[in-house]
Amino acid sequence: MVKVIPIILLFLLIAPIACCPPAANQPPTAYIDSIVPSEATQGEEITFTGHGTDADGNVVAWRWTSSIDGEIGTSASFTISTLSPGNHTISFKVQDNSGAWSAEVTAQVTIEAEMGMDDAVDVVVEEVLPTIPEIQAGHPFWCLKLDSPLPPGTVIEEDSGSTLRLTLNEEVFFFYLDLAPGSYYAHPVKYILVDKDGNHEEYDAHWWPRIDGTVPEGLIKVPPDEDDVADTNVELVMATGTVLEYETPPLYTQLSEGFIVVQGLMPDEALYDDATNTYLNGVNFFNAYKNAFSRVEGLVQSQAAQVLDTIDDMADEGRTVITIYIIAHGNVDGVRLGGQWFTANQFRDKMAEYPDIIFNFILGSCHSGSFIDNLSALDNVCAVETACGPDEGAKPDIDEWGGETDINPLDVGSEWTSSLIQAMLEIVQDPDKMTVVRSSASSHGVPVTSMLICQAGWGALGTQPGLGLDDDFDLSHVLGWTSPRHYCSFETLY
């Protein structure tokens, strides 16, 4: 019995141990500390911070999920900027070193959709355009857009050479509001910038923009493509018509004359195609009209900057009458030829160098009427015809507008120059009308060409019934957009 007692005691000591199973692993607990910001715009950075605790171990893994985007993070803290638009339920859980996951905890995050082109268009159409006085008054306009937003650092400049220059410090959508669409430039326009939050700024300008050194083609096309238009009250109709070859009877009374036909636009400028047609229309008419002793010189694009030198050349050739016909973009007392600005005073000074030569001047640019005051001061300037008044914009070919139809829809080129040429053509092709013009030229002591230009200037607007010209060929004048200006040295200036 003495030897049995220790064995029993040992059994009693071991038995309780064998009957107690190991304690079960306790799952960890997850906590979301912060989500900043909890309301954001698409693309904005959001920082998520959380932690976990484990009473019987360590937290070794973290998992964040979105009800929209799925798993978005696997660390306690992280930053993300790629959440999709919408209302997200964010779930967070942690795992301990025994492989157990905590229960999920949740929070809400709202992501507003990033401003897209359609949203930016809505901002412009609903918030900006209704505040523009010209639009409120029902004046013609079109508002054009670029397809993609402009990145920070983009430089926007007015292509006229003015001091307007913008450097973007954030991504924006760009809109170009033209308040006199189709004009031969300087006229009111606006550059509209819309940022990703829908904020907008407007900048007044008078010329199309150059963006990072390049003129966007879609902003200078006339009429613009429908896909480039954010809003307009203009019917986007392409004018019809073709450049014609003219035939006129021989004009025996002509002197040794010079005709300088100038197309001053470069290919990256608005209305280039219309200006080219205007140029060809002028070249074809004056080539048909001139006699064998006269010469037509055409200057296009960069050559247009040689116009004053060409006057010198024709003076050296002994031309007694020089007619200058220009289609170009312009401003008050200025016209841009081949990318260079020429002033009315420069033309006046050049003409003043040749007092024995008679000059005629035909100008189809915006604000062209401002040239008359400068040129009419010279005794050797006989005829000046301009497309519009000093504060108006010249227009391209227009065939119909608001129920009005052009009486000569087959004409081409700028609306006023084509009307002037139409009137001149009807006169020179009719011997009786030319007899009247010759007689008037003789009685006033002026060249026949000068008298022809003067009479056609009135006739183009339907105010020369004595020559059978009582229809207004200029639809832009019919619509009240322009009031072409007219000067003849033997008439009263108006």
C-alpha positions in Angstrom: 0.0 0.0 0.0 2.9 2.3 0.7 4.0 2.2 -3.0 0.5 2.9 -4.5 0.0 6.3 -3.0 2.5 8.3 -5.2 1.0 6.8 -8.3 -2.4 7.9 -7.3 -1.2 11.4 -6.4 0.5 11.7 -9.8 -2.7 10.7 -11.6 -4.6 13.3 -9.6 -2.2 16.0 -10.6 -2.2 15.1 -14.4 -5.9 14.4 -14.8 -7.1 18.1 -14.5 -4.7 19.2 -17.1 -5.8 16.6 -19.6 -9.4 17.6 -19.1 -9.0 21.4 -20.0 -8.9 22.2 -23.9 -6.9 25.2 -25.2 -8.6 28.7 -25.1 -10.4 29.6 -28.5 -8.8 32.4 -30.7 -10.5 35.8 -30.2 -11.2 37.6 -33.5 -9.8 41.1 -33.9 -11.8 44.3 -33.9 -11.7 46.8 -36.7 -12.1 50.6 -36.4 -12.3 53.3 -39.1 -10.5 56.3 -37.8 -11.1 58.8 -40.6 -12.0 59.2 -44.3 -10.9 62.6 -45.5 -12.8 64.0 -47.3 -15.9 61.9 -47.2 -17.5 64.0 -50.0 -15.3 64.5 -53.0 -15.2 65.2 -56.7 -14.2 62.4 -59.1 -10.4 62.4 -59.3 -9.9 64.1 -56.0 -7.6 62.4 -53.5 -9.2 60.7 -50.4 -7.2 59.4 -47.4 -8.5 56.4 -45.5 -7.2 55.6 -42.0 -8.2 52.6 -39.8 -6.7 50.3 -37.2 -7.5 47.0 -35.5 -7.0 45.5 -32.0 -6.6 41.8 -31.0 -6.9 40.7 -27.4 -4.9 37.5 -27.9 -2.6 38.3 -30.8 -1.6 40.8 -33.5 -3.3 42.4 -36.5 -1.5 41.4 -39.6 -3.8 42.4 -42.5 -6.3 45.0 -43.5 -8.9 45.1 -46.2 -11.0 48.0 -47.5 -13.8 47.5 -50.0 -16.2 49.8 -51.8 -19.7 48.8 -52.7 -19.1 50.2 -56.1 -15.4 49.6 -56.9 -14.7 46.4 -54.9 -11.3 46.1 -53.0 -9.6 49.5 -52.8 -6.9 49.1 -50.1 -4.9 46.6 -48.1 -3.1 48.7 -45.6 -4.1 50.5 -42.4 -3.9 53.9 -44.2 -3.8 54.8 -47.9 -4.7 57.5 -50.3 -6.7 57.0 -53.5 -8.1 59.2 -56.3 -9.8 56.7 -58.5 -13.1 56.1 -56.9 -16.0 56.0 -59.3 -18.9 58.6 -59.0 -21.7 57.6 -56.7 -22.6 56.8 -53.1 -20.1 54.3 -51.7 -20.5 52.1 -48.7 -16.9 51.6 -47.5 -16.3 48.4 -45.5 -13.2 47.8 -43.4 -12.0 44.7 -41.6 -8.7 43.4 -40.1 -7.1 39.9 -39.8 -5.1 38.6 -36.8 -2.1 36.4 -36.8 -4.3 33.3 -36.4 -6.1 34.0 -39.7 -9.3 35.3 -38.1 -11.0 38.3 -39.7 -12.9 40.9 -37.8 -16.5 41.9 -38.4 -16.7 44.6 -41.0 -17.3 48.2 -40.0 -18.7 50.7 -42.6 -18.8 54.3 -43.5 -20.2 56.4 -46.4 -18.3 58.2 -49.1 -19.9 60.3 -51.8 -18.1 61.0 -55.1 -19.5 63.6 -57.4 -19.0 63.0 -61.1 -16.1 64.9 -62.6 -17.2 67.8 -64.8 -17.4 66.5 -68.4 -17.9 68.3 -71.7 -21.7 67.9 -71.5 -21.7 69.4 -68.0 -19.5 72.2 -69.1 -21.8 72.9 -72.1 -24.7 73.1 -69.7 -22.9 75.6 -67.6 -22.2 77.8 -70.6 -25.7 77.5 -72.1 -27.6 77.9 -68.8 -25.5 80.3 -66.8 -23.3 82.3 -69.2 -25.0 82.9 -72.5 -28.3 84.2 -71.0 -26.4 87.0 -69.4 -24.8 88.3 -72.6 -26.6 91.6 -73.8 -26.1 90.8 -77.5 -27.7 87.4 -77.1 -30.5 88.9 -75.0 -31.2 91.3 -77.9 -31.4 88.5 -80.4 -28.3 89.3 -82.3 -26.6 86.4 -84.2 -24.1 84.4 -82.3 -22.4 81.0 -82.2 -20.6 79.5 -79.3 -18.0 76.9 -80.2 -16.1 74.4 -78.0 -12.9 72.5 -78.0 -13.3 68.7 -77.8 -10.9 68.2 -74.8 -10.1 70.3 -71.7 -7.0 72.4 -71.8 -4.3 71.3 -69.2 -2.6 73.6 -66.7 0.1 75.7 -68.3 -1.7 76.2 -71.6 -1.2 79.7 -73.0 -4.2 81.4 -74.7 -3.6 84.6 -76.7 -5.6 86.8 -79.0 -4.3 86.2 -82.5 -4.6 89.9 -83.5 -1.3 90.7 -81.6 -3.1 92.4 -78.7 -1.9 92.1 -75.2 -4.5 89.6 -74.1 -2.6 86.5 -72.8 -3.9 83.9 -70.4 -1.8 81.1 -68.8 -4.0 78.4 -67.2 -3.2 77.2 -63.7 -5.8 74.4 -63.8 -7.6 72.2 -66.3 -10.5 74.0 -68.0 -12.9 73.6 -70.8 -12.6 76.3 -73.5 -15.5 78.0 -75.3 -15.3 80.6 -78.0 -18.3 82.9 -78.2 -18.5 84.8 -81.5 -21.0 87.7 -81.3 -20.8 88.6 -85.0 -20.3 85.2 -86.6 -18.7 85.3 -90.1 -17.3 88.8 -89.9 -14.0 89.9 -91.5 -12.8 90.4 -88.0 -12.2 92.7 -85.3 -15.6 92.4 -83.5 -16.7 91.4 -80.0 -16.0 87.8 -79.0 -15.5 86.1 -75.6 -13.2 83.4 -74.4 -15.2 81.3 -71.8 -13.3 79.1 -69.4 -15.2 76.4 -67.3 -13.2 74.5 -64.6 -13.9 71.1 -63.2 -16.1 72.5 -60.4 -18.4 74.3 -62.9 -16.9 77.7 -62.1 -16.6 80.0 -65.1 -14.7 83.1 -66.3 -15.3 85.2 -69.4 -12.7 87.3 -71.2 -13.6 90.0 -73.7 -11.6 89.9 -77.0 -11.9 91.0 -80.6 -10.2 88.2 -82.5 -10.0 84.4 -82.6 -7.6 82.7 -80.1 -4.2 81.2 -80.6 -3.7 78.3 -78.1 -0.2 77.2 -77.4 0.8 78.9 -80.6 -1.8 77.2 -82.8 -5.2 78.4 -84.0 -7.7 75.6 -83.5 -9.2 74.9 -86.9 -12.7 74.3 -85.6 -12.9 77.8 -84.2 -12.3 79.6 -87.5 -14.3 77.4 -89.9 -17.3 79.2 -91.4 -19.9 77.8 -90.9 -18.5 75.6 -88.1 -19.1 71.9 -87.9 -22.2 71.1 -85.9 -20.1 68.9 -83.6 -18.1 72.0 -82.6 -21.1 74.1 -81.7 -22.2 74.4 -78.1 -25.1 76.8 -78.9 -26.1 79.2 -81.7 -29.1 81.0 -83.1 -27.6 80.9 -86.6 -28.6 78.3 -89.2 -25.4 76.6 -90.3 -25.9 76.7 -94.0 -23.0 76.7 -96.5 -23.4 79.3 -99.2 -23.6 78.1 -102.7 -22.2 79.5 -105.9 -19.0 79.2 -108.0 -16.3 81.5 -109.1 -17.2 82.7 -112.6 -15.1 83.7 -115.6 -16.4 87.0 -117.0 -16.6 88.4 -120.5 -17.1 92.1 -121.2 -17.1 94.1 -124.4 -13.9 96.0 -125.3 -13.6 99.3 -123.4 -11.8 101.6 -125.7 -11.7 104.5 -123.4 -9.5 102.9 -120.8 -6.1 104.3 -120.0 -2.9 102.4 -119.0 -4.2 101.2 -115.7 -3.0 99.0 -112.9 -5.3 96.7 -110.8 -3.9 95.3 -107.6 -6.1 92.5 -106.2 -5.1 91.5 -102.7 -6.1 88.5 -100.6 -4.5 89.1 -97.2 -5.6 86.0 -95.2 -3.3 83.2 -94.3 -4.6 79.6 -94.4 -5.0 79.4 -90.6 -7.2 82.4 -90.5 -11.0 82.5 -90.3 -12.9 82.9 -93.6 -9.8 81.9 -95.7 -11.9 80.0 -98.3 -14.4 82.9 -98.6 -11.5 85.3 -99.0 -10.0 83.1 -101.7 -13.2 83.2 -103.6 -13.4 87.0 -103.1 -9.9 87.3 -104.6 -10.6 85.1 -107.6 -13.8 87.0 -108.2 -11.9 90.2 -108.3 -9.1 88.9 -110.4 -11.5 87.4 -113.0 -13.5 90.6 -113.2 -10.6 93.0 -113.6 -8.8 90.7 -116.1 -12.0 90.7 -118.2 -12.4 94.5 -117.8 -8.8 95.7 -118.5 -7.5 96.7 -121.9 -4.4 95.4 -123.5 -2.4 98.3 -122.0 -3.4 97.6 -118.4 -2.2 95.0 -115.9 -3.7 93.0 -113.1 -1.4 92.0 -110.2 -2.6 89.4 -107.7 -1.1 89.2 -104.2 -2.1 86.4 -101.9 -1.3 85.3 -98.4 2.2 86.5 -97.4 2.6 88.3 -100.8 -0.2 90.6 -99.7 2.4 92.4 -97.5 4.0 93.7 -100.7 1.0 95.8 -101.7 2.8 99.2 -101.1 5.8 98.0 -103.1 3.4 96.9 -105.9 2.0 100.5 -106.0 5.6 101.7 -106.5 6.1 99.2 -109.3 3.0 100.2 -111.1 3.9 103.9 -110.7 7.3 103.1 -112.3 5.5 101.5 -115.2 3.6 104.7 -115.9 0.1 103.6 -114.8 -2.2 106.6 -114.8 -4.9 104.9 -112.8 -4.4 102.4 -110.0 -7.3 100.5 -108.5 -6.6 98.6 -105.3 -9.0 95.8 -104.3 -8.4 94.2 -100.9 -10.1 91.4 -99.0 -8.6 90.9 -95.5 -9.3 91.0 -91.8 -9.3 94.5 -90.4 -9.9 96.9 -87.6 -10.5 100.6 -87.3 -7.9 102.3 -89.6 -6.1 99.0 -90.1 -6.0 95.9 -92.2 -4.0 92.7 -91.8 -2.2 91.5 -94.9 -0.1 88.4 -94.9 0.0 88.5 -91.1 1.2 92.1 -91.0 -0.8 95.2 -90.0 -1.1 98.1 -92.4 -2.7 101.4 -91.5 -4.9 103.7 -93.5 -2.2 106.4 -93.1 0.3 104.1 -94.8 -1.9 103.8 -97.8 -2.6 107.5 -97.8 1.1 108.4 -97.6 1.9 106.0 -100.4 -0.8 107.5 -102.7 0.4 111.0 -101.8 3.8 110.1 -103.2 2.2 109.9 -106.7 0.0 113.0 -107.1 -0.3 112.5 -110.8 -1.8 109.0 -110.5 -5.5 108.6 -109.8 -6.3 106.0 -107.2 -9.4 103.9 -106.5 -9.7 101.9 -103.3 -12.0 98.9 -102.6 -11.8 97.4 -99.2 -13.8 94.4 -97.9 -12.7 94.2 -94.2 -14.4 94.9 -90.9 -14.4 98.6 -90.0 -13.3 99.4 -93.5 -15.4 102.6 -93.6 -12.8 104.1 -91.3 -10.4 104.4 -94.2 -12.5 107.0 -96.0 -11.6 109.9 -93.7 -7.9 109.2 -94.3 -8.0 108.6 -98.1 -10.5 111.2 -99.0 -8.1 114.0 -97.9 -6.1 113.4 -101.0 -6.9 115.1 -104.3 -5.8 112.1 -106.4 -8.1 109.6 -104.6 -11.2 109.4 -106.8 -13.2 106.5 -105.6 -13.4 104.6 -102.3 -15.8 101.8 -101.6 -15.9 99.9 -98.3 -18.0 96.9 -97.2 -19.2 98.5 -94.0 -19.1 101.5 -91.6 -16.3 102.3 -89.3 -17.9 100.4 -86.4 -19.3 97.5 -88.4 -18.2 94.0 -89.5 -18.0 92.9 -93.1 -19.7 89.6 -93.9 -18.9 86.6 -96.0 -21.2 85.2 -98.7 -24.7 84.8 -97.3 -27.5 83.3 -99.3 -30.4 83.3 -96.8 -31.1 84.4 -93.3 -34.3 84.7 -91.2 -36.6 84.4 -94.2 -34.6 86.8 -96.4 -32.9 85.3 -99.5 -30.0 86.8 -101.4 -31.1 88.1 -104.8 -28.0 86.7 -106.4 -27.4 83.4 -104.5 -24.9 82.2 -107.1 -22.4 84.9 -106.3 -19.3 83.9 -104.3 -16.9 85.7 -102.0 -17.7 88.3 -99.4 -21.3 89.5 -99.6 -20.4 93.1 -100.4 -17.5 92.6 -102.8 -19.6 90.1 -104.8 -22.4 92.6 -104.9 -20.1 95.4 -106.1 -18.7 93.2 -108.9 -22.2 92.1 -109.8 -23.2 95.7 -110.3 -20.1 96.6 -112.2 -20.6 93.5 -114.5 -24.2 94.5 -115.2 -23.0 98.0 -116.2 -20.0 97.0 -118.4 -22.0 94.2 -120.2 -24.7 96.7 -121.3 -23.5 99.3 -123.9 -26.2 101.8 -123.0 -25.2 101.7 -119.3 -21.6 102.1 -120.2 -22.4 105.1 -122.4 -24.0 106.8 -119.4 -20.9 106.0 -117.3 -18.5 107.3 -120.0 -20.5 110.4 -120.3 -20.5 111.0 -116.5 -16.8 110.4 -116.3 -16.1 112.8 -119.1 -18.3 115.6 -117.6 -16.7 115.2 -114.2 -13.2 114.8 -115.6 -12.5 111.5 -113.9 -11.4 108.1 -115.3 -14.1 105.7 -116.6 -13.0 103.1 -114.1 -13.4 105.5 -111.2 -16.9 106.4 -112.4 -17.8 102.7 -112.9 -16.8 101.9 -109.3 -18.8 104.9 -107.9 -21.9 104.1 -109.9 -21.6 100.4 -109.0 -21.2 101.3 -105.3 -24.7 102.8 -105.4 -26.1 100.2 -107.7 -24.9 97.3 -105.6 -27.3 98.6 -102.9 -30.2 99.1 -105.4 -30.0 102.9 -105.4 -29.0 103.5 -109.0 -32.3 103.1 -110.9 -31.0 105.3 -113.7 -28.8 102.4 -114.6 -31.4 99.8 -114.0 -29.8 98.9 -110.7 -32.7 99.0 -108.2 -32.2 95.6 -106.4 -30.0 95.4 -103.3 -27.5 92.7 -104.0 -26.0 92.8 -100.6 -28.0 90.6 -98.2 -25.9 91.8 -95.2 -27.1 95.3 -96.0 -30.7 94.1 -96.5 -30.6 92.6 -93.0 -29.3 95.8 -91.5 -26.0 94.3 -90.5 -23.8 96.6 -92.6 -24.0 100.0 -94.2 -21.4 100.1 -97.0 -19.5 103.4 -97.3 -19.0 105.2 -100.5 -16.8 108.1 -101.5 -16.3 109.7 -104.9 -14.3 112.9 -105.2 -17.0 114.6 -107.3 -19.8 113.7 -104.9 -20.7 114.8 -101.4 -19.2 112.5 -98.8 -21.8 110.8 -96.6 
